[in-house]
């Protein structure tokens, strides 16, 4: 049995091969992110039978190589960099270079025997890209919103008393009249007839209030530079808003062709975007050993820390788990606590027992993940009902939900 370790880099990678005892069979060899480099590593690894390849999931640089090796019949295991780093510390390795790391990853695979990672199907891969693209656009929109706040606070600080900046109404008005000074040349009638979403208009009441306020605004002295900032920011926000809206439609349409993703929307509190995020981050949730393993991967499992007579309570834990997924599940869990009777029945006793609200929400998040796991494993819609005696039952075969 041969074990290959590949240290992933931006433009080139390093590969090494060891046997079951950790003895080096192929010294660390560098190859480029190109067809010739891929052929070189293919020749180094030789026969796919009896060879396990291990590599760290570093950024996006591993994706093409992973697909290439799997396509040529190799069993490839993606590793958490934290595991390989801890393994190197255990071996008292002091040197860190790409060559040394490749051998270390190969020896890690020889000792730990990691499970090969399956290649994601086409729909899952597309959902992952769409979800992460949407997340980038949402983050960029939030950045533009912060920039708009700054510019409006300087050019027309009283504006936010009449309209909220995170609305289409505000950006439509500010795109045309970005500062208090720009309102001096506009009439009430013209501003009132401005349509901000294709249907609704600003209205005479709001138009008159804005014009009157602009006349005495403390920001009326700002010049053209501030107008350009607001105009460009509003234009960017409108573009990003439309892109996010289009991506939402693309994600929902793509989710309809994904068996597990479509079933996840049957859980009350999980909509199309949340289901798509679960598929993007987890692949098939049913691939985990059990619901507890899924919760551990996400990072919602409490950890006990004690040594002798000392118990470390209330201390901030290590940031383990999938933080991106925890962030995306927070609001759906809050909604599910209100909309899902089964989850509410779990949440309210925790509060009654004196648990802090955030602790109870995290516990409900773990329970919600158990429902996700059950639906994915059994390939059945989630159905809950309350019998006449008041005890809540969940119509599923998974014991994690009872």
HUZI-V601830 format. One record per helix or strand. SS is the DSSP state (a for helix, b for strand). FROM is the first residue (numbers start at 1). LEN is the number of residues. If there is no record, write none. Layout:
BEGIN
SS&FROM&LEN  SS&FROM&LEN
END
This chain:
BEGIN
b&2&6  b&12&7  b&24&9  a&35&11  b&51&6  a&63&9  b&75&5  a&81&10  a&98&15  a&122&34  a&157&5  a&168&9  a&181&5  a&188&5  b&195&1  b&201&1  a&204&12  a&224&32  a&259&6  a&272&11  a&285&3  a&291&8  b&306&2  b&310&2  a&323&17  a&341&12  a&357&22  b&383&4  b&392&4  a&399&3
END
